[in-house]
Amino acid sequence: MYGSRGAGARASVAVAGAVLLLAGCSSSGGDGEKDEPGARMSQQPKDKDPFWVNPDGNAAEQVATYAKDGKDKDAELIRTIAEQPTGEWLTPENAEQEARGFTEAATKADRDALLVVYNIPHRDCGQFSGGGAADGNAYRAFIDQVAKGIGDRAASVILEPDAVLHLVDGCTPDEFHEERYDLLRGAVEKLKSLKNTKVYLDAGNAGWGKSDDIAEPLKLAGVEAADGFSVNVSNFYTTADSTKYGKELSSKVGNKPFVIDTSRNGNGPYTEGDPKENWCNPPGRALGESPTTKTGDELVDAYLWVKRPGESDGTCKDGPKAGQWWPEYALKLAKASK
């Protein structure tokens, strides 16, 4: 099943990182509020969700734009996205600066940063989010930059969405397998050497196939040295199905805990149209459970919004390129969640 291929917008451009570095974080202490009228964003209660809400994200900027234009209802709809912590997808060109900027801003707000590392060579099998580091040495240098940027500050890292899955489902050519395993193991080791960094190695989603098929590859990629694994990143499988898949997989990899991306799974997966593109900007989807570490399940470390709701999955169904903010789609997600 190729609902997992690409799994949406992997290469989100973290423009906010540059904003944080050049202008300084606009959050004020633990509340993390923004000064523009109509766009003030507060952090979620720390005991419920310790992750940082970016007050300069695309959704927050959209709230300010709609408020300025007098579109108060639209502004409040987008606010339901803007006031939740979401993953910051680091860009290879500015990985160190962005990792430092995001973690410094999170620390200032007394929260943890949620970062996504997505730069493995031969990424996404050349699809909408294709690309990645030029070779193994470039990738190792990239990981070194990410680690240097994070330093001793608190962060949770979602490591390489789909990278292991694509070794299993036939998407990534055989000649790249050995190198990819080595790169993933090295990335886990490097990031886990940091004082306050948690690492979740991505493990696909509930719809791709059997957990038996990915368990051993996940071990080869270093999951046993990680804090756990992630499921449903940028995808739409329900939290119940994702939990079931995660628990089946956990039992095969040393009972490791996992996190679930609930950013857009409120209505479950799209089942119409071309099955190979059901994951790409599907209509009728909704926001899922709000991010929280209070999941009620000891194996589920958190519900996270790893994918940033409102950013395109790619140039399908009239969408812009992968990772680009798409306010019309964001509004549909928010409206469907009411």
C-alpha positions as CSV (number, residue, x, y, z in Angstrom):
1,M,0.0,0.0,0.0
2,Y,1.4,3.3,-1.0
3,G,-0.5,5.5,1.4
4,S,2.7,5.7,3.2
5,R,4.9,6.8,0.2
6,G,6.0,10.3,0.7
7,A,3.4,10.5,3.5
8,G,2.9,14.1,2.8
9,A,5.0,17.2,3.1
10,R,8.3,16.1,4.4
11,A,10.4,19.1,3.4
12,S,8.6,21.9,5.3
13,V,10.7,25.1,5.1
14,A,11.3,26.3,8.6
15,V,11.3,30.0,7.8
16,A,10.5,30.8,11.4
17,G,14.0,29.7,12.4
18,A,15.5,32.6,10.6
19,V,12.9,34.9,12.1
20,L,13.8,33.7,15.6
21,L,17.5,34.2,14.9
22,L,17.3,37.6,13.3
23,A,14.6,39.2,15.3
24,G,14.7,37.3,18.5
25,C,12.0,35.1,19.9
26,S,8.7,37.1,20.2
27,S,7.5,34.9,23.0
28,S,7.4,36.6,26.4
29,G,8.5,34.2,29.1
30,G,6.5,31.1,29.8
31,D,3.4,32.4,28.0
32,G,5.0,32.7,24.6
33,E,2.6,35.4,23.5
34,K,2.9,37.4,20.3
35,D,2.4,41.1,20.3
36,E,0.4,41.6,17.1
37,P,-3.3,42.2,17.7
38,G,-5.4,39.1,16.9
39,A,-2.4,36.8,16.8
40,R,-1.4,36.3,20.4
41,M,-0.4,32.7,20.9
42,S,0.0,31.1,24.3
43,Q,1.8,27.9,25.3
44,Q,-0.3,24.9,26.3
45,P,-0.2,23.9,30.0
46,K,3.2,22.3,30.6
47,D,1.9,19.4,32.6
48,K,-0.4,18.4,29.7
49,D,2.0,19.2,26.8
50,P,5.6,20.2,27.4
51,F,6.2,21.1,23.7
52,W,6.8,24.6,22.4
53,V,4.2,26.6,20.4
54,N,5.9,28.6,17.8
55,P,4.4,32.1,17.9
56,D,5.9,32.9,14.5
57,G,4.6,29.9,12.6
58,N,2.6,30.0,9.4
59,A,-0.6,29.4,11.2
60,A,0.0,32.2,13.6
61,E,0.9,34.6,10.7
62,Q,-2.4,33.5,9.0
63,V,-4.4,34.3,12.2
64,A,-2.9,37.8,12.1
65,T,-3.6,38.3,8.4
66,Y,-7.2,37.2,8.7
67,A,-7.7,39.4,11.8
68,K,-6.3,42.4,10.0
69,D,-8.6,41.7,7.1
70,G,-11.6,41.5,9.4
71,K,-12.1,37.8,8.8
72,D,-12.6,37.0,12.5
73,K,-14.3,33.6,12.0
74,D,-11.5,32.4,9.8
75,A,-8.9,33.8,12.2
76,E,-10.4,31.8,15.1
77,L,-10.5,28.6,13.0
78,I,-6.9,28.9,12.1
79,R,-6.1,29.7,15.8
80,T,-7.1,26.1,16.6
81,I,-4.0,25.1,14.7
82,A,-1.7,28.0,15.6
83,E,-2.1,27.4,19.4
84,Q,-0.9,23.8,19.2
85,P,2.8,22.8,19.2
86,T,3.8,21.3,15.9
87,G,7.0,19.8,14.5
88,E,9.8,22.0,13.1
89,W,11.2,20.4,10.0
90,L,14.9,21.4,9.9
91,T,16.3,22.4,6.5
92,P,19.7,21.1,5.4
93,E,20.9,24.6,4.5
94,N,20.3,26.1,8.0
95,A,20.1,23.0,10.2
96,E,22.4,24.2,13.0
97,Q,20.9,27.7,13.1
98,E,17.4,26.5,13.0
99,A,18.0,23.8,15.7
100,R,19.6,26.4,17.9
101,G,16.9,29.0,17.2
102,F,14.0,26.7,17.9
103,T,15.5,25.1,21.0
104,E,16.6,28.5,22.4
105,A,13.0,29.9,21.9
106,A,11.5,26.8,23.5
107,T,13.9,27.0,26.5
108,K,13.0,30.7,26.9
109,A,9.3,29.7,27.1
110,D,10.1,26.8,29.5
111,R,9.1,24.2,27.0
112,D,10.8,21.5,24.9
113,A,11.4,21.8,21.1
114,L,9.8,19.2,18.7
115,L,12.2,18.8,15.7
116,V,11.9,16.7,12.6
117,V,15.1,15.4,10.9
118,Y,14.3,14.6,7.3
119,N,17.4,14.6,5.0
120,I,18.3,11.0,4.4
121,P,20.0,10.4,1.0
122,H,17.5,9.2,-1.7
123,R,14.6,10.6,0.4
124,D,11.0,9.8,-0.6
125,C,12.1,7.7,-3.6
126,G,12.1,10.8,-5.8
127,Q,8.5,11.7,-5.2
128,F,7.0,15.0,-4.1
129,S,9.5,15.4,-1.2
130,G,12.4,13.7,-3.0
131,G,15.9,14.9,-2.4
132,G,17.9,14.6,0.8
133,A,21.7,14.7,1.4
134,A,23.9,14.2,-1.5
135,D,25.7,11.3,0.1
136,G,26.5,9.6,3.4
137,N,29.3,12.1,4.3
138,A,26.9,15.0,3.7
139,Y,24.3,13.4,5.9
140,R,26.7,12.8,8.7
141,A,27.8,16.5,8.5
142,F,24.1,17.5,8.6
143,I,23.4,15.4,11.7
144,D,26.5,17.0,13.4
145,Q,25.1,20.4,12.6
146,V,21.7,19.5,14.1
147,A,23.4,18.1,17.2
148,K,25.5,21.2,17.6
149,G,22.4,23.4,17.3
150,I,20.5,21.5,19.9
151,G,23.3,21.4,22.4
152,D,22.1,20.7,26.0
153,R,18.7,22.2,25.5
154,A,15.6,19.9,25.7
155,A,14.3,18.5,22.4
156,S,12.5,15.6,21.0
157,V,13.5,14.5,17.5
158,I,11.4,12.6,15.0
159,L,14.1,10.9,12.9
160,E,13.7,10.4,9.2
161,P,10.0,9.8,8.4
162,D,9.6,6.8,6.0
163,A,13.4,6.0,5.9
164,V,13.1,2.5,7.4
165,L,9.7,1.9,5.8
166,H,11.0,2.5,2.3
167,L,13.7,-0.1,2.9
168,V,11.0,-2.6,3.5
169,D,8.3,-1.8,1.0
170,G,10.6,-1.9,-2.1
171,C,10.6,1.8,-2.7
172,T,14.3,2.3,-1.9
173,P,16.7,0.4,-4.2
174,D,18.7,-2.4,-2.6
175,E,22.1,-0.8,-3.2
176,F,21.2,2.0,-0.8
177,H,20.1,-0.2,2.1
178,E,23.4,-0.9,3.9
179,E,24.4,2.7,3.9
180,R,21.0,3.9,5.1
181,Y,21.0,1.5,8.1
182,D,24.5,2.8,8.9
183,L,23.4,6.4,8.6
184,L,20.3,5.9,10.8
185,R,22.3,4.1,13.5
186,G,24.8,6.9,13.5
187,A,22.1,9.6,13.7
188,V,20.5,7.9,16.7
189,E,23.9,7.5,18.4
190,K,24.9,11.1,17.8
191,L,21.6,12.7,18.9
192,K,21.3,10.4,21.9
193,S,24.7,11.6,23.1
194,L,23.1,15.0,23.8
195,K,22.1,15.6,27.4
196,N,18.4,16.4,27.0
197,T,17.4,15.0,23.6
198,K,14.9,12.2,23.0
199,V,14.9,10.4,19.6
200,Y,12.0,8.6,18.0
201,L,12.9,6.6,14.9
202,D,10.1,6.6,12.4
203,A,8.3,3.3,11.8
204,G,5.7,4.0,9.1
205,N,2.0,3.7,9.7
206,A,-0.9,1.4,10.3
207,G,-1.8,1.0,6.7
208,W,1.4,0.0,4.9
209,G,1.7,-3.7,5.9
210,K,2.6,-6.0,8.8
211,S,4.6,-4.9,11.8
212,D,6.5,-8.2,11.5
213,D,8.1,-6.9,8.3
214,I,9.5,-3.8,9.7
215,A,10.6,-4.9,13.2
216,E,14.0,-6.3,12.3
217,P,14.8,-3.5,9.9
218,L,13.9,-1.0,12.7
219,K,16.4,-2.8,15.0
220,L,19.1,-2.7,12.3
221,A,18.4,1.1,12.1
222,G,19.1,1.6,15.8
223,V,15.7,1.7,17.5
224,E,17.0,-0.1,20.5
225,A,19.3,2.8,21.3
226,A,16.6,5.4,20.6
227,D,13.9,6.4,23.1
228,G,11.3,4.8,20.9
229,F,9.6,5.2,17.5
230,S,7.0,7.3,15.7
231,V,4.0,6.2,13.7
232,N,1.5,7.9,11.3
233,V,3.8,10.8,10.5
234,S,2.0,13.0,8.0
235,N,-0.6,10.3,7.5
236,F,-4.3,9.9,8.4
237,Y,-4.8,6.6,10.2
238,T,-6.9,6.8,13.3
239,T,-5.4,7.0,16.7
240,A,-6.9,3.6,17.6
241,D,-5.4,1.9,14.5
242,S,-2.1,3.7,15.1
243,T,-2.0,2.6,18.7
244,K,-2.8,-1.0,17.7
245,Y,0.0,-1.0,15.1
246,G,2.4,0.6,17.5
247,K,1.8,-1.9,20.2
248,E,2.2,-4.8,17.8
249,L,5.5,-3.4,16.7
250,S,6.6,-2.5,20.2
251,S,6.3,-6.1,21.3
252,K,8.8,-7.0,18.6
253,V,11.4,-4.3,19.4
254,G,11.9,-4.6,23.1
255,N,8.6,-3.0,24.2
256,K,9.8,0.4,23.1
257,P,7.3,3.3,23.6
258,F,6.1,5.3,20.6
259,V,4.5,8.6,19.6
260,I,1.6,9.1,17.2
261,D,1.1,11.9,14.8
262,T,-2.5,12.9,15.3
263,S,-2.3,16.2,13.3
264,R,-4.8,15.3,10.6
265,N,-6.3,11.9,11.5
266,G,-9.6,13.1,12.9
267,N,-11.7,11.5,10.2
268,G,-9.3,8.6,9.4
269,P,-7.7,7.9,6.0
270,Y,-9.2,8.9,2.6
271,T,-10.4,5.9,0.7
272,E,-11.6,7.3,-2.6
273,G,-9.8,8.2,-5.8
274,D,-6.4,6.9,-6.8
275,P,-5.2,4.6,-4.0
276,K,-1.6,5.6,-4.7
277,E,-2.4,9.2,-3.8
278,N,-4.9,8.8,-1.0
279,W,-2.3,10.3,1.4
280,C,-1.8,13.5,-0.7
281,N,-3.9,16.5,0.2
282,P,-7.0,14.3,0.7
283,P,-10.4,16.1,1.0
284,G,-12.7,15.8,4.0
285,R,-9.9,15.3,6.6
286,A,-10.0,16.8,10.1
287,L,-7.6,17.6,12.9
288,G,-7.0,14.8,15.3
289,E,-6.4,14.7,19.1
290,S,-4.6,17.8,20.4
291,P,-0.9,17.2,21.2
292,T,-0.4,15.8,24.7
293,T,1.8,13.6,26.8
294,K,-1.2,12.5,28.8
295,T,-2.3,9.6,26.5
296,G,-3.5,7.2,29.2
297,D,-1.3,4.5,27.8
298,E,2.2,3.7,29.2
299,L,3.5,2.7,25.7
300,V,2.3,5.9,24.0
301,D,4.6,8.6,25.0
302,A,2.6,11.4,23.3
303,Y,0.1,12.4,20.7
304,L,2.0,14.9,18.5
305,W,1.4,17.2,15.6
306,V,4.5,16.2,13.7
307,K,3.0,17.3,10.3
308,R,2.0,20.9,10.4
309,P,-1.7,21.1,9.5
310,G,-2.2,23.4,6.6
311,E,1.0,22.7,4.8
312,S,0.7,20.9,1.5
313,D,1.5,17.3,0.9
314,G,2.7,18.1,-2.7
315,T,1.5,19.2,-6.1
316,C,-1.6,17.0,-6.2
317,K,-5.3,17.9,-5.9
318,D,-4.5,21.5,-6.9
319,G,-2.1,21.8,-3.9
320,P,1.2,23.8,-3.9
321,K,4.5,22.1,-3.6
322,A,5.3,20.0,-0.6
323,G,5.7,21.9,2.7
324,Q,4.1,25.1,1.4
325,W,1.5,26.8,3.6
326,W,-2.0,26.4,2.1
327,P,-4.6,28.4,4.0
328,E,-7.6,27.1,2.2
329,Y,-6.7,23.5,3.2
330,A,-6.0,24.6,6.7
331,L,-9.4,26.1,7.0
332,K,-11.0,22.9,5.7
333,L,-9.2,20.9,8.4
334,A,-10.2,23.2,11.1
335,K,-13.9,23.4,10.0
336,A,-14.1,19.6,9.7
337,S,-13.0,19.4,13.3
338,K,-15.8,21.5,14.8
